[in-house]
Amino acid sequence: MSPSEPQFIYGAANLQPQTRGVVTIGAFDGIHLGHQAILRQAVERARALSLPATALILEPLPREYFHPDSAPARLMPLREKVGALIDCGIDRVVCLRFNAALSALAPEDFVKKILVDGLAVQQIIVGDDFRFGSKRAGGKALMAELAEIHGFDIIRPETVVADGERISSTRIRKLLGEANFPAVTALLGRPYSMTGRVCYGKQLGGKIGVPTANIALRRRRSPLLGAFAVKAKIAQQVFPGVANIGVRPTVNRIAKPQLEIHLFDFDQNLYGQRIAVDFCLKLRDEMKFDSVEQLQQQIHQDINQAKAHFTSAEL
């Protein structure tokens, strides 16, 4: 039986399998339509067997662990990913800390210790390109052998394609880099958004007549940089505005990118609130200006351009 409430389990030491389950493993970065198809199949199979549907994820991602300076920007941070997995119907999200010990596990040990002893897997849903164990040594053939030994089934979902090309997080990152938001929306099944809690900033925006809500992205790098026309979702309402993602090169440069949002005709206090920001149109790259006055002029140009966009587009 699936749990009445979704569970988040962190760390291999906290695995306490009470019943066999249907498990799927992946990075699930962005939860795009390809991911959604796998998750939907996991949930449907779990419901048919009256078992919990489990998503196994790793934190940090292996590429971030081995190559922190060159790993690609995440489409969503851990908190958003867990929420999206649960929204897809997953009963248990199991997050294992990817460290030296886990990365050194031989493929056979990974299956025995994590999947069999830790998760009591009955069915596992993985793609044909799934690799597991130390140095990614385990593949499709070995997983089939181990499944027969330990008595679980392997389900291989069909690849989800759009315009003749496999949907992937890498493809979506490329489209975000090109600011092709309609194509990104088509692959995600929803607009690309960032969510966070509004925090106190230097309040420079208010001083130059353009008050902003600041959100610390808490990530090494962002898949988006620059100025954008956006829609912010606050307490079931939607407000148009402009946003900048970057390191503020003109004034008070910061080390990690931050999201700053100015909403049109909006004067509510947002400090401490979590808001979601959908990206609609890229206005320009982030720029370093010679003066605050030049920055102010450019921001007003951004506002006018964004308002013109929302006048012609449905909010």
C-alpha positions as CSV (number, residue, x, y, z in Angstrom):
1,M,0.0,0.0,0.0
2,S,1.3,3.5,-0.8
3,P,1.9,5.8,2.1
4,S,-1.0,8.2,3.0
5,E,1.4,11.1,3.0
6,P,4.4,11.5,0.7
7,Q,7.8,10.8,2.3
8,F,11.2,12.4,1.9
9,I,14.0,10.1,3.0
10,Y,17.6,11.5,3.1
11,G,20.6,9.2,3.4
12,A,21.2,5.5,3.0
13,A,21.2,5.1,6.8
14,N,17.5,6.1,6.9
15,L,16.3,3.5,4.4
16,Q,13.7,1.3,6.2
17,P,11.8,-0.7,3.5
18,Q,8.5,-1.9,5.0
19,T,7.2,-3.2,1.7
20,R,8.4,-3.9,-1.8
21,G,8.0,-1.1,-4.2
22,V,8.3,0.3,-7.7
23,V,11.5,2.4,-8.0
24,T,12.7,4.8,-10.7
25,I,16.2,6.4,-10.6
26,G,17.4,9.6,-12.3
27,A,18.7,13.1,-12.0
28,F,15.2,14.4,-12.9
29,D,16.6,17.9,-13.5
30,G,13.7,20.0,-14.6
31,I,11.0,17.3,-14.5
32,H,10.4,17.6,-18.3
33,L,7.9,15.6,-20.3
34,G,10.3,12.7,-20.6
35,H,10.7,12.5,-16.9
36,Q,7.0,12.9,-16.4
37,A,6.3,9.9,-18.7
38,I,8.7,7.7,-16.6
39,L,7.2,9.0,-13.3
40,R,3.7,8.4,-14.6
41,Q,4.5,4.9,-15.5
42,A,6.1,4.3,-12.1
43,V,3.0,5.6,-10.3
44,E,0.6,3.6,-12.5
45,R,2.5,0.4,-11.9
46,A,2.7,1.0,-8.2
47,R,-1.0,1.7,-7.9
48,A,-1.8,-1.4,-9.8
49,L,0.3,-3.5,-7.4
50,S,-0.8,-1.5,-4.3
51,L,2.8,-0.6,-3.7
52,P,4.6,2.7,-3.1
53,A,6.2,4.5,-6.0
54,T,9.7,5.6,-5.2
55,A,12.0,8.1,-6.9
56,L,15.7,7.7,-6.1
57,I,17.8,10.8,-6.6
58,L,21.4,11.8,-5.7
59,E,22.7,15.0,-4.1
60,P,24.9,16.5,-5.3
61,L,24.6,15.2,-8.8
62,P,27.6,13.1,-9.8
63,R,28.9,15.6,-12.3
64,E,28.7,18.3,-9.7
65,Y,30.7,16.0,-7.3
66,F,33.4,15.1,-9.7
67,H,33.6,18.3,-11.8
68,P,32.1,21.2,-9.6
69,D,33.6,24.0,-11.8
70,S,32.3,22.6,-15.1
71,A,29.1,20.9,-14.2
72,P,26.1,22.3,-16.1
73,A,23.7,24.7,-14.4
74,R,20.7,23.0,-12.7
75,L,17.3,23.6,-14.1
76,M,15.9,23.4,-10.6
77,P,17.3,23.1,-7.1
78,L,16.7,20.1,-4.8
79,R,13.7,21.6,-3.0
80,E,11.8,22.3,-6.2
81,K,12.7,18.9,-7.6
82,V,11.3,17.1,-4.6
83,G,8.1,19.1,-4.7
84,A,7.7,18.4,-8.5
85,L,8.3,14.6,-7.9
86,I,5.6,14.6,-5.3
87,D,3.3,16.6,-7.6
88,C,3.7,13.8,-10.1
89,G,2.3,11.3,-7.6
90,I,5.5,9.8,-6.2
91,D,5.0,8.4,-2.7
92,R,8.6,8.3,-1.5
93,V,11.5,10.5,-2.6
94,V,14.8,9.0,-1.5
95,C,17.8,11.3,-1.7
96,L,21.2,9.7,-1.2
97,R,24.2,11.8,-0.5
98,F,26.6,11.3,-3.4
99,N,30.1,11.1,-1.8
100,A,33.3,9.0,-1.9
101,A,31.7,6.0,-0.3
102,L,28.6,5.9,-2.6
103,S,30.7,6.6,-5.8
104,A,33.0,3.7,-4.9
105,L,30.2,1.1,-4.7
106,A,30.6,-1.6,-7.3
107,P,27.5,-2.0,-9.5
108,E,26.6,-5.3,-7.7
109,D,26.9,-3.7,-4.3
110,F,24.8,-0.7,-5.4
111,V,22.0,-3.0,-6.5
112,K,22.2,-5.3,-3.4
113,K,22.7,-2.6,-0.7
114,I,20.5,0.2,-2.1
115,L,17.9,-1.3,-4.3
116,V,17.3,-4.7,-2.7
117,D,18.2,-4.3,1.0
118,G,17.4,-0.6,1.2
119,L,14.3,-0.1,-1.0
120,A,13.0,-3.7,-1.4
121,V,12.6,-3.1,-5.1
122,Q,10.0,-5.2,-7.0
123,Q,10.1,-3.3,-10.2
124,I,12.6,-0.7,-11.4
125,I,12.0,1.7,-14.3
126,V,15.2,3.0,-16.0
127,G,16.1,4.2,-19.5
128,D,18.4,2.3,-21.8
129,D,21.2,4.7,-21.1
130,F,21.1,4.3,-17.3
131,R,24.5,3.6,-15.8
132,F,25.2,2.7,-12.1
133,G,27.9,1.8,-9.7
134,S,31.5,2.9,-9.5
135,K,32.8,4.6,-12.6
136,R,29.4,4.0,-14.2
137,A,30.5,0.4,-14.8
138,G,27.0,-1.1,-14.7
139,G,24.7,-1.0,-17.7
140,K,21.7,-2.7,-19.2
141,A,23.1,-6.2,-19.4
142,L,24.4,-6.3,-15.9
143,M,21.2,-4.8,-14.5
144,A,19.3,-7.6,-16.2
145,E,21.5,-10.2,-14.6
146,L,21.2,-8.7,-11.2
147,A,17.4,-8.4,-11.6
148,E,17.2,-12.1,-12.2
149,I,19.4,-12.9,-9.2
150,H,17.5,-10.7,-6.8
151,G,14.0,-11.3,-8.2
152,F,12.9,-7.9,-9.5
153,D,11.6,-6.8,-12.9
154,I,13.1,-4.1,-15.1
155,I,10.8,-1.8,-17.0
156,R,12.2,0.2,-19.9
157,P,10.0,3.1,-20.9
158,E,9.9,4.4,-24.5
159,T,12.0,7.5,-25.2
160,V,9.9,10.7,-25.4
161,V,10.8,12.8,-28.4
162,A,9.7,16.2,-29.7
163,D,10.4,17.4,-33.3
164,G,12.3,14.2,-33.9
165,E,14.8,14.7,-31.0
166,R,14.9,13.2,-27.5
167,I,13.7,15.5,-24.8
168,S,16.5,16.0,-22.3
169,S,17.7,18.4,-19.6
170,T,20.7,19.2,-21.8
171,R,18.4,20.2,-24.7
172,I,16.4,22.4,-22.4
173,R,19.5,24.2,-21.1
174,K,20.5,24.9,-24.7
175,L,17.1,26.4,-25.4
176,L,17.2,28.5,-22.3
177,G,20.6,29.8,-23.4
178,E,19.0,30.8,-26.6
179,A,16.0,32.4,-24.7
180,N,13.6,30.2,-26.7
181,F,11.0,30.1,-24.0
182,P,8.1,28.8,-26.2
183,A,10.2,25.7,-27.1
184,V,11.2,25.3,-23.4
185,T,7.6,25.4,-22.4
186,A,6.7,22.8,-25.0
187,L,9.4,20.4,-23.6
188,L,8.6,21.0,-19.9
189,G,4.8,21.1,-20.3
190,R,4.8,24.4,-18.4
191,P,6.7,27.7,-18.5
192,Y,10.2,27.7,-17.0
193,S,10.2,29.2,-13.6
194,M,12.4,29.9,-10.6
195,T,11.0,29.8,-7.0
196,G,12.4,31.3,-3.9
197,R,11.9,33.3,-0.7
198,V,12.2,37.1,-1.0
199,C,15.1,38.4,1.1
200,Y,16.5,41.8,2.0
201,G,18.9,43.4,-0.4
202,K,20.8,46.6,-0.6
203,Q,17.5,48.4,-1.5
204,L,19.2,50.3,-4.4
205,G,16.2,49.7,-6.6
206,G,13.9,51.7,-4.2
207,K,16.4,54.5,-4.1
208,I,16.3,54.9,-7.9
209,G,12.5,54.5,-8.1
210,V,12.4,50.9,-9.2
211,P,11.9,48.8,-6.0
212,T,12.8,45.1,-6.4
213,A,12.2,41.9,-4.6
214,N,15.4,39.9,-4.2
215,I,15.7,36.1,-4.3
216,A,18.9,34.3,-3.5
217,L,19.1,31.4,-6.0
218,R,21.4,29.4,-3.8
219,R,23.1,27.7,-6.7
220,R,26.6,27.9,-8.2
221,R,25.4,29.0,-11.6
222,S,22.1,29.8,-13.2
223,P,20.8,28.5,-16.6
224,L,19.6,32.1,-17.3
225,L,21.5,35.4,-17.1
226,G,20.3,38.8,-18.1
227,A,17.1,40.9,-18.0
228,F,13.7,39.4,-18.7
229,A,10.0,40.1,-18.9
230,V,8.4,37.8,-16.3
231,K,5.2,36.9,-14.5
232,A,5.3,36.4,-10.8
233,K,2.8,34.1,-9.0
234,I,2.0,35.4,-5.5
235,A,-0.9,33.9,-3.5
236,Q,-2.8,32.6,-6.5
237,Q,-2.4,35.9,-8.4
238,V,-0.2,36.7,-11.3
239,F,1.7,40.0,-11.7
240,P,3.8,41.1,-14.7
241,G,7.2,42.7,-14.3
242,V,10.9,42.7,-15.2
243,A,13.6,40.6,-13.6
244,N,17.4,40.5,-13.7
245,I,19.5,37.4,-13.0
246,G,23.2,38.1,-12.5
247,V,25.9,39.4,-10.2
248,R,25.1,43.1,-10.3
249,P,28.3,44.3,-12.1
250,T,27.5,48.0,-11.8
251,V,26.9,48.3,-8.1
252,N,27.8,46.0,-5.2
253,R,28.9,43.1,-7.3
254,I,28.1,39.7,-5.8
255,A,29.7,36.3,-6.1
256,K,26.7,34.2,-7.1
257,P,23.8,35.1,-9.3
258,Q,20.7,36.6,-7.7
259,L,17.2,37.1,-9.0
260,E,15.8,40.6,-8.7
261,I,12.2,41.3,-9.7
262,H,10.3,44.6,-10.2
263,L,6.6,44.2,-10.5
264,F,4.5,46.8,-12.3
265,D,2.1,48.8,-10.1
266,F,2.8,46.7,-7.1
267,D,3.4,48.0,-3.6
268,Q,2.9,45.0,-1.2
269,N,5.5,43.9,1.2
270,L,6.9,40.6,-0.1
271,Y,9.8,40.0,2.4
272,G,9.8,36.4,3.6
273,Q,7.3,35.2,1.0
274,R,8.0,32.4,-1.5
275,I,7.1,33.4,-5.0
276,A,7.4,31.7,-8.4
277,V,8.7,33.6,-11.4
278,D,7.9,32.5,-15.0
279,F,10.2,33.7,-17.7
280,C,8.5,35.1,-20.8
281,L,11.0,37.1,-22.9
282,K,14.7,38.0,-22.7
283,L,15.2,41.7,-22.9
284,R,19.0,41.9,-22.9
285,D,22.2,40.4,-21.4
286,E,23.4,41.7,-18.1
287,M,25.6,44.8,-18.6
288,K,28.0,46.9,-16.6
289,F,27.1,50.6,-16.7
290,D,29.4,53.5,-16.1
291,S,27.0,55.1,-13.6
292,V,23.9,54.4,-11.6
293,E,22.1,56.9,-13.8
294,Q,22.8,54.9,-16.9
295,L,21.6,51.8,-15.1
296,Q,18.4,53.6,-14.1
297,Q,17.8,54.6,-17.7
298,Q,18.3,51.1,-19.0
299,I,15.9,49.6,-16.4
300,H,13.2,52.0,-17.5
301,Q,13.8,51.0,-21.1
302,D,13.5,47.3,-20.0
303,I,10.2,48.1,-18.2
304,N,8.8,49.8,-21.3
305,Q,9.8,46.9,-23.5
306,A,8.3,44.4,-21.1
307,K,5.0,46.3,-20.8
308,A,4.8,46.4,-24.6
309,H,5.3,42.6,-24.7
310,F,2.5,42.0,-22.1
311,T,0.2,44.4,-24.0
312,S,0.5,42.2,-27.1
313,A,0.6,38.9,-25.2
314,E,-1.9,37.3,-22.9
315,L,-1.0,37.6,-19.2
